[in-house]
């Protein structure tokens, strides 16, 4: 896909809103900037919500992504005294918690392997 085609796809995604961005993102052609244009919640606000939800900790990774058809800020949070990480997803449109799950080191490794295989 040449530069013009990529630009046209991103412009179309922005024009169509989240549904359009979701389908284009699934194909791996939406930039972070294009997704940020869809977000109504800032990364800073989403970070504060995520950390507050788990009762504190250190954010290890953060990304804006489309997960199960929703635009979310996704954070992996390391809590003191635990080898596990809590993955918290905050809806980037309304700031509500979408998901809050504990991942063991084995689950984290499996997810990292899957992300690498998919090119994320």
C-alpha positions as CSV (number, residue, x, y, z in Angstrom):
1,X,0.0,0.0,0.0
2,X,1.5,3.3,-1.0
3,X,1.6,6.5,1.1
4,X,-1.5,8.0,-0.7
5,X,-3.5,4.8,-0.1
6,X,-2.6,4.7,3.6
7,X,-3.5,8.4,4.0
8,X,-6.9,7.7,2.3
9,X,-7.6,4.8,4.6
10,X,-6.8,6.8,7.7
11,X,-8.9,9.7,6.5
12,X,-11.8,7.4,5.8
13,X,-11.4,5.8,9.2
14,X,-11.6,9.2,10.9
15,X,-14.6,10.2,8.8
16,X,-16.4,7.0,9.7
17,X,-15.8,7.2,13.4
18,X,-14.9,4.3,15.7
19,X,-16.6,1.6,13.6
20,X,-14.5,2.6,10.6
21,X,-11.3,2.9,12.7
22,X,-12.0,-0.5,14.2
23,X,-12.1,-2.3,10.9
24,X,-9.0,-0.4,9.6
25,X,-7.1,-1.0,12.9
26,X,-7.8,-4.7,12.6
27,X,-6.0,-4.6,9.4
28,X,-3.1,-2.8,11.1
29,X,-3.2,0.4,9.2
30,X,-4.3,3.0,11.8
31,X,-1.7,5.1,13.4
32,X,-1.7,6.0,17.1
33,X,-2.5,9.6,16.1
34,X,-5.6,8.5,14.2
35,X,-6.8,6.5,17.2
36,X,-6.0,9.5,19.6
37,X,-8.2,11.6,17.4
38,X,-11.1,9.3,18.3
39,X,-10.4,9.3,22.0
40,X,-12.3,11.7,24.3
41,X,-10.4,10.6,27.4
42,X,-6.8,11.7,27.7
43,X,-4.1,9.2,28.4
44,X,-3.3,11.0,31.7
45,X,-6.9,10.7,32.9
46,X,-7.1,7.1,31.9
47,X,-3.8,6.4,33.7
48,X,-5.1,7.9,36.9
49,X,-8.4,5.9,36.6
50,X,-6.4,2.6,36.0
51,X,-4.0,3.1,38.9
52,X,-6.9,4.1,41.2
53,X,-8.8,1.0,40.2
54,X,-6.1,-1.4,41.3
55,X,-5.2,0.6,44.4
56,X,-1.8,1.8,43.3
57,X,1.1,0.5,41.4
58,X,3.5,1.3,38.6
59,X,2.3,1.4,34.9
60,X,4.7,-0.8,32.9
61,X,3.0,-0.5,29.5
62,X,0.4,1.8,28.0
63,X,-1.3,1.8,24.7
64,X,-4.3,3.0,22.8
65,X,-6.0,0.2,20.9
66,X,-9.2,-1.3,19.7
67,X,-10.1,-4.3,21.7
68,X,-13.4,-6.2,21.1
69,X,-14.7,-3.3,19.1
70,X,-14.0,-0.6,21.7
71,X,-11.4,2.1,21.7
72,X,-9.5,1.6,25.0
73,X,-6.5,2.8,26.9
74,X,-4.8,-0.4,28.0
75,X,-2.4,-0.4,31.0
76,X,-0.3,-3.2,32.5
77,X,0.2,-2.2,36.2
78,X,2.8,-3.8,38.4
79,X,1.8,-3.9,42.1
80,X,4.4,-4.0,44.8
81,X,5.1,-7.5,46.3
82,X,3.5,-9.3,43.3
83,X,4.9,-11.0,40.2
84,X,1.6,-10.6,38.5
85,X,0.5,-7.7,36.5
86,X,-3.0,-6.2,36.4
87,X,-4.2,-5.3,32.9
88,X,-6.7,-2.5,33.1
89,X,-8.6,-1.2,30.1
90,X,-10.3,2.2,30.2
91,X,-12.9,3.1,27.6
92,X,-11.2,6.0,25.7
93,X,-14.6,7.5,24.9
94,X,-16.2,7.7,28.4
95,X,-13.5,6.8,30.9
96,X,-15.3,3.7,32.3
97,X,-13.4,0.6,33.2
98,X,-13.9,-2.0,30.4
99,X,-11.6,-4.7,31.9
100,X,-9.6,-5.4,35.0
101,X,-7.8,-8.7,35.1
102,X,-4.7,-10.2,36.7
103,X,-2.1,-11.8,34.5
104,X,0.5,-14.2,35.7
105,X,4.0,-14.1,34.3
106,X,3.1,-17.1,32.1
107,X,0.0,-15.3,30.7
108,X,2.1,-12.2,30.1
109,X,4.6,-14.2,28.1
110,X,1.9,-15.9,26.1
111,X,0.3,-12.5,25.3
112,X,3.7,-11.0,24.3
113,X,4.3,-13.9,22.0
114,X,0.9,-13.5,20.4
115,X,1.4,-9.7,20.0
116,X,4.8,-10.3,18.4
117,X,3.4,-12.9,15.9
118,X,0.6,-10.4,14.9
119,X,3.1,-7.6,14.4
120,X,1.9,-5.4,17.3
